[in-house]
Protein backbone atom coordinates (compact mmCIF):
# COMPACT_ATOMS: atom_id res chain seq x y z
CA UNK A 1 0.00 0.00 0.00
CA UNK A 2 1.55 3.30 -1.06
CA UNK A 3 0.41 6.70 0.12
CA UNK A 4 0.16 9.71 -2.18
CA UNK A 5 0.91 13.22 -1.03
CA UNK A 6 0.13 14.59 2.41
CA UNK A 7 -3.50 13.40 2.26
CA UNK A 8 -2.41 9.85 3.06
CA UNK A 9 -4.71 8.36 0.42
CA UNK A 10 -4.13 5.13 -1.41
CA UNK A 11 -4.26 5.13 -5.22
CA UNK A 12 -7.92 3.99 -5.41
CA UNK A 13 -8.89 6.53 -2.77
CA UNK A 14 -6.97 9.26 -4.62
CA UNK A 15 -8.76 8.39 -7.88
CA UNK A 16 -12.11 8.61 -6.10
CA UNK A 17 -11.08 11.91 -4.45
CA UNK A 18 -9.99 13.43 -7.78
CA UNK A 19 -13.16 12.22 -9.51
CA UNK A 20 -15.37 13.87 -6.86
CA UNK A 21 -13.26 17.04 -6.94
CA UNK A 22 -13.59 17.25 -10.74
CA UNK A 23 -17.36 16.78 -10.54
CA UNK A 24 -17.61 19.50 -7.91
CA UNK A 25 -15.49 21.88 -10.03
CA UNK A 26 -17.61 21.20 -13.11
CA UNK A 27 -20.81 21.74 -11.12
CA UNK A 28 -19.59 25.10 -9.85
CA UNK A 29 -18.50 26.04 -13.37
CA UNK A 30 -21.87 25.23 -14.91
CA UNK A 31 -23.76 27.23 -12.29
CA UNK A 32 -22.61 30.43 -14.03
CA UNK A 33 -23.96 29.34 -17.42
CA UNK A 34 -27.59 30.36 -17.02
CA UNK A 35 -29.99 31.97 -19.49
CA UNK A 36 -30.72 34.89 -17.18
CA UNK A 37 -29.65 37.45 -19.79
CA UNK A 38 -33.23 37.71 -21.05
CA UNK A 39 -34.42 39.13 -17.72
CA UNK A 40 -31.80 41.88 -17.61
CA UNK A 41 -32.82 45.37 -18.58
CA UNK A 42 -30.89 47.16 -21.30
CA UNK A 43 -27.87 49.08 -20.03
CA UNK A 44 -28.85 52.37 -21.71
CA UNK A 45 -32.25 53.96 -21.12
CA UNK A 46 -33.80 56.36 -23.63
CA UNK A 47 -36.72 58.77 -23.55
CA UNK A 48 -39.17 57.83 -26.30
CA UNK A 49 -42.21 59.94 -27.14
CA UNK A 50 -44.99 58.88 -29.51
CA UNK A 51 -44.99 60.89 -32.73
CA UNK A 52 -41.36 62.02 -32.34
CA UNK A 53 -38.33 60.65 -34.13
CA UNK A 54 -35.87 62.22 -31.67
CA UNK A 55 -34.53 60.24 -28.75
CA UNK A 56 -32.64 61.40 -25.71
CA UNK A 57 -30.59 58.64 -24.11
CA UNK A 58 -28.65 58.18 -20.92
CA UNK A 59 -25.05 59.32 -21.41
CA UNK A 60 -25.90 61.68 -24.28
CA UNK A 61 -25.19 65.40 -24.05
CA UNK A 62 -28.33 67.47 -23.50
CA UNK A 63 -28.53 69.84 -26.51
CA UNK A 64 -30.08 72.62 -24.39
CA UNK A 65 -27.88 72.57 -21.26
CA UNK A 66 -24.76 70.72 -22.43
CA UNK A 67 -25.00 68.40 -19.40
CA UNK A 68 -24.67 64.64 -19.56
CA UNK A 69 -28.11 63.03 -19.51
CA UNK A 70 -28.80 60.86 -16.47
CA UNK A 71 -31.65 58.46 -15.72
CA UNK A 72 -33.09 61.01 -13.26
CA UNK A 73 -33.12 63.69 -15.99
CA UNK A 74 -34.85 61.28 -18.40
CA UNK A 75 -37.52 60.49 -15.81
CA UNK A 76 -38.07 64.20 -15.02
CA UNK A 77 -38.32 65.00 -18.73
CA UNK A 78 -40.80 62.14 -19.22
CA UNK A 79 -42.96 63.34 -16.31
CA UNK A 80 -42.93 66.93 -17.57
CA UNK A 81 -43.78 65.92 -21.14
CA UNK A 82 -46.60 63.63 -19.96
CA UNK A 83 -47.98 66.43 -17.76
CA UNK A 84 -48.11 68.63 -20.87
CA UNK A 85 -50.10 65.99 -22.78
CA UNK A 86 -47.41 63.97 -24.55
CA UNK A 87 -47.16 60.20 -24.34
CA UNK A 88 -43.54 59.49 -23.36
CA UNK A 89 -41.78 56.57 -21.69
CA UNK A 90 -38.27 55.67 -20.59
CA UNK A 91 -37.06 52.39 -22.09
C-alpha positions in Angstrom: 0.0 0.0 0.0 1.6 3.3 -1.1 0.4 6.7 0.1 0.2 9.7 -2.2 0.9 13.2 -1.0 0.1 14.6 2.4 -3.5 13.4 2.3 -2.4 9.9 3.1 -4.7 8.4 0.4 -4.1 5.1 -1.4 -4.3 5.1 -5.2 -7.9 4.0 -5.4 -8.9 6.5 -2.8 -7.0 9.3 -4.6 -8.8 8.4 -7.9 -12.1 8.6 -6.1 -11.1 11.9 -4.5 -10.0 13.4 -7.8 -13.2 12.2 -9.5 -15.4 13.9 -6.9 -13.3 17.0 -6.9 -13.6 17.2 -10.7 -17.4 16.8 -10.5 -17.6 19.5 -7.9 -15.5 21.9 -10.0 -17.6 21.2 -13.1 -20.8 21.7 -11.1 -19.6 25.1 -9.8 -18.5 26.0 -13.4 -21.9 25.2 -14.9 -23.8 27.2 -12.3 -22.6 30.4 -14.0 -24.0 29.3 -17.4 -27.6 30.4 -17.0 -30.0 32.0 -19.5 -30.7 34.9 -17.2 -29.6 37.5 -19.8 -33.2 37.7 -21.1 -34.4 39.1 -17.7 -31.8 41.9 -17.6 -32.8 45.4 -18.6 -30.9 47.2 -21.3 -27.9 49.1 -20.0 -28.9 52.4 -21.7 -32.3 54.0 -21.1 -33.8 56.4 -23.6 -36.7 58.8 -23.6 -39.2 57.8 -26.3 -42.2 59.9 -27.1 -45.0 58.9 -29.5 -45.0 60.9 -32.7 -41.4 62.0 -32.3 -38.3 60.7 -34.1 -35.9 62.2 -31.7 -34.5 60.2 -28.8 -32.6 61.4 -25.7 -30.6 58.6 -24.1 -28.7 58.2 -20.9 -25.1 59.3 -21.4 -25.9 61.7 -24.3 -25.2 65.4 -24.1 -28.3 67.5 -23.5 -28.5 69.8 -26.5 -30.1 72.6 -24.4 -27.9 72.6 -21.3 -24.8 70.7 -22.4 -25.0 68.4 -19.4 -24.7 64.6 -19.6 -28.1 63.0 -19.5 -28.8 60.9 -16.5 -31.6 58.5 -15.7 -33.1 61.0 -13.3 -33.1 63.7 -16.0 -34.8 61.3 -18.4 -37.5 60.5 -15.8 -38.1 64.2 -15.0 -38.3 65.0 -18.7 -40.8 62.1 -19.2 -43.0 63.3 -16.3 -42.9 66.9 -17.6 -43.8 65.9 -21.1 -46.6 63.6 -20.0 -48.0 66.4 -17.8 -48.1 68.6 -20.9 -50.1 66.0 -22.8 -47.4 64.0 -24.5 -47.2 60.2 -24.3 -43.5 59.5 -23.4 -41.8 56.6 -21.7 -38.3 55.7 -20.6 -37.1 52.4 -22.1 
